[in-house]
Amino acid sequence: MWIPQPPQPVEKGRSSKAGKESVDATDELIDSSMKTLKVHPDEREAAKETLRRREGVRVTTTDIKQHESNATARPMLANNGAMSTFVGEFDVESKLTSEKFVCRFSHMWNGIATRHADTIDTKFYVNGEAQVVGLAHTAFVTFRDKTGRDLTDREASFIAAEYLRERLEQDDVRPLYDAFHDDVMRLIDAIGIK
């Protein structure tokens, strides 16, 4: 049985982006994403610290050769804490009616299991009512092909929150939203996920 080993530090001279530029990019990504979603400053600092620890870490295993990798971890929003805390509570005001919506992220799951859709479904409570945002799985595949890494659940929850914010600002209130491939890719760029 293969047992994962803890990440080992990269040897000197191995990582090309372990310098200040990488830290600045990470800080920018976290700040822009978390400020938009009104994440508490303490949570922002905790996420930054986690990413700083992960930068420049080489993932290796010593047990089985086929699992060995010299890949360097890239800046990302890690899945730390309970899933319901990935996105802090946020407010949205409709641009059409000035109605205020209080949104709270609950959790996410694979949409094929419940509604036979090729999506990652995320659940939010908007003014206490459950609403689901389905993110097109094809966008996750495109992102992985472009960047060489998967989107984390936390990053996906931020994308869904931004999509929900856009819909509610247009007073588009319904129990189920489907964010198509192009919408998800646009939001990935807008949030600054790399």
C-alpha positions as CSV (number, residue, x, y, z in Angstrom):
1,M,0.0,0.0,0.0
2,W,1.3,3.4,-0.9
3,I,1.5,5.9,2.0
4,P,2.0,9.5,1.2
5,Q,5.0,11.1,2.8
6,P,5.2,14.8,3.9
7,P,6.5,17.2,1.4
8,Q,10.3,17.8,1.4
9,P,11.9,21.2,0.9
10,V,13.3,21.9,-2.5
11,E,17.1,21.9,-2.7
12,K,18.8,25.2,-3.3
13,G,18.8,26.2,-7.0
14,R,15.9,23.8,-7.8
15,S,13.0,26.2,-7.8
16,S,12.9,29.0,-10.3
17,K,10.2,31.0,-8.6
18,A,10.8,30.7,-4.9
19,G,11.7,34.4,-4.6
20,K,9.8,37.6,-3.7
21,E,7.9,37.7,-7.0
22,S,6.1,34.5,-6.1
23,V,5.1,35.7,-2.7
24,D,3.8,39.0,-4.1
25,A,1.7,37.1,-6.7
26,T,0.3,34.9,-3.9
27,D,-0.5,37.9,-1.7
28,E,-2.2,39.7,-4.7
29,L,-4.3,36.6,-5.5
30,I,-5.5,36.1,-1.9
31,D,-6.1,39.8,-1.3
32,S,-8.1,40.4,-4.4
33,S,-10.2,37.3,-4.0
34,M,-10.8,37.5,-0.3
35,K,-11.5,41.2,-0.2
36,T,-14.1,40.9,-2.9
37,L,-15.9,38.2,-0.9
38,K,-15.4,40.1,2.4
39,V,-13.3,37.4,4.1
40,H,-12.2,38.3,7.6
41,P,-8.7,39.7,7.7
42,D,-7.5,37.0,10.2
43,E,-8.6,34.3,7.7
44,R,-6.8,36.2,4.9
45,E,-3.5,36.2,6.9
46,A,-3.9,32.5,7.8
47,A,-4.4,31.6,4.1
48,K,-1.3,33.7,3.1
49,E,0.8,32.0,5.7
50,T,-0.3,28.5,4.5
51,L,0.6,29.5,0.9
52,R,4.0,30.8,2.0
53,R,4.8,27.5,3.7
54,R,3.8,25.6,0.6
55,E,5.8,27.6,-1.9
56,G,9.0,26.0,-3.0
57,V,8.0,22.6,-1.6
58,R,8.8,19.6,-3.7
59,V,6.4,16.7,-3.4
60,T,8.2,13.3,-3.3
61,T,7.6,9.8,-2.2
62,T,10.3,7.3,-1.3
63,D,8.2,4.1,-1.3
64,I,7.1,3.7,-4.9
65,K,9.0,5.1,-7.9
66,Q,5.9,5.6,-10.1
67,H,4.6,8.2,-7.6
68,E,7.7,10.3,-7.5
69,S,7.3,13.9,-8.6
70,N,9.7,16.8,-8.7
71,A,6.8,19.3,-9.3
72,T,6.9,22.5,-7.4
73,A,3.7,23.6,-5.7
74,R,2.1,26.6,-7.2
75,P,0.3,29.4,-5.4
76,M,-3.3,28.4,-4.7
77,L,-6.0,28.9,-2.2
78,A,-5.7,25.8,0.0
79,N,-8.7,23.8,1.4
80,N,-8.0,24.6,5.0
81,G,-10.8,24.5,7.6
82,A,-14.4,23.4,7.3
83,M,-15.9,23.6,3.8
84,S,-18.7,26.0,5.0
85,T,-16.0,28.5,5.9
86,F,-14.4,28.6,2.5
87,V,-16.3,31.8,1.6
88,G,-17.4,34.2,4.3
89,E,-20.9,35.6,4.4
90,F,-21.3,38.3,1.9
91,D,-24.0,40.9,0.9
92,V,-25.3,41.7,-2.6
93,E,-27.5,44.5,-3.6
94,S,-29.7,44.2,-6.7
95,K,-28.8,47.0,-9.2
96,L,-32.4,46.9,-10.5
97,T,-34.5,46.8,-7.3
98,S,-32.0,47.7,-4.6
99,E,-33.1,44.5,-2.8
100,K,-30.4,43.3,-0.4
101,F,-29.3,39.7,-0.4
102,V,-27.3,38.0,2.4
103,C,-25.4,35.0,1.0
104,R,-23.7,32.2,2.9
105,F,-21.8,29.4,1.3
106,S,-22.7,25.9,2.6
107,H,-20.9,23.1,0.6
108,M,-20.1,21.6,-2.8
109,W,-20.5,18.2,-4.5
110,N,-20.2,16.5,-7.9
111,G,-23.3,17.3,-9.9
112,I,-23.3,14.0,-11.8
113,A,-24.2,12.2,-8.6
114,T,-27.5,14.1,-7.9
115,R,-28.7,15.6,-11.1
116,H,-26.7,13.8,-13.8
117,A,-25.0,17.1,-14.9
118,D,-21.4,17.5,-15.8
119,T,-20.9,20.1,-13.1
120,I,-19.5,20.8,-9.7
121,D,-22.5,22.0,-7.7
122,T,-22.1,24.5,-4.9
123,K,-24.8,25.4,-2.4
124,F,-25.5,28.8,-0.9
125,Y,-28.1,30.1,1.4
126,V,-29.5,33.4,0.0
127,N,-31.7,35.2,2.6
128,G,-32.1,31.7,4.2
129,E,-33.3,30.0,0.9
130,A,-31.1,27.3,-0.6
131,Q,-29.7,28.0,-4.0
132,V,-27.3,25.9,-6.1
133,V,-24.7,27.1,-8.6
134,G,-23.4,24.5,-11.0
135,L,-19.9,25.1,-12.4
136,A,-19.2,23.5,-15.7
137,H,-16.7,20.7,-15.2
138,T,-15.2,21.3,-18.7
139,A,-13.8,24.6,-17.4
140,F,-12.0,22.7,-14.6
141,V,-10.4,20.4,-17.2
142,T,-9.4,23.4,-19.4
143,F,-7.9,25.1,-16.3
144,R,-5.9,21.9,-15.5
145,D,-4.6,21.6,-19.1
146,K,-3.5,25.3,-19.1
147,T,-1.9,25.4,-15.6
148,G,-0.9,21.9,-14.8
149,R,-2.9,21.8,-11.5
150,D,-6.5,21.3,-10.4
151,L,-8.7,24.0,-9.0
152,T,-9.1,23.6,-5.2
153,D,-12.5,23.4,-3.7
154,R,-11.9,26.8,-2.1
155,E,-11.1,28.3,-5.4
156,A,-14.2,26.7,-7.0
157,S,-16.3,28.1,-4.1
158,F,-14.9,31.6,-4.8
159,I,-15.8,31.3,-8.5
160,A,-19.4,30.1,-7.6
161,A,-19.7,33.0,-5.2
162,E,-18.7,35.6,-7.8
163,Y,-21.2,34.0,-10.3
164,L,-24.0,34.2,-7.7
165,R,-23.1,37.8,-6.9
166,E,-23.4,38.7,-10.7
167,R,-26.8,37.0,-11.0
168,L,-28.2,38.6,-7.8
169,E,-27.0,42.0,-8.8
170,Q,-29.1,41.6,-12.0
171,D,-32.0,40.5,-9.7
172,D,-31.9,37.0,-11.3
173,V,-33.1,34.9,-8.3
174,R,-33.8,31.2,-8.8
175,P,-33.0,27.9,-7.1
176,L,-30.5,26.6,-9.7
177,Y,-27.9,28.5,-11.8
178,D,-25.7,26.8,-14.3
179,A,-22.4,28.6,-14.9
180,F,-21.2,27.5,-18.4
181,H,-17.6,26.9,-19.5
182,D,-17.0,30.4,-20.7
183,D,-18.5,32.0,-17.6
184,V,-16.3,29.9,-15.3
185,M,-13.2,30.7,-17.4
186,R,-14.0,34.4,-17.3
187,L,-14.4,34.4,-13.6
188,I,-11.2,32.4,-13.1
189,D,-9.4,35.3,-14.9
190,A,-11.4,38.0,-13.1
191,I,-10.6,36.6,-9.7
192,G,-6.9,36.1,-10.7
193,I,-6.6,32.4,-10.1
194,K,-3.5,31.1,-11.9
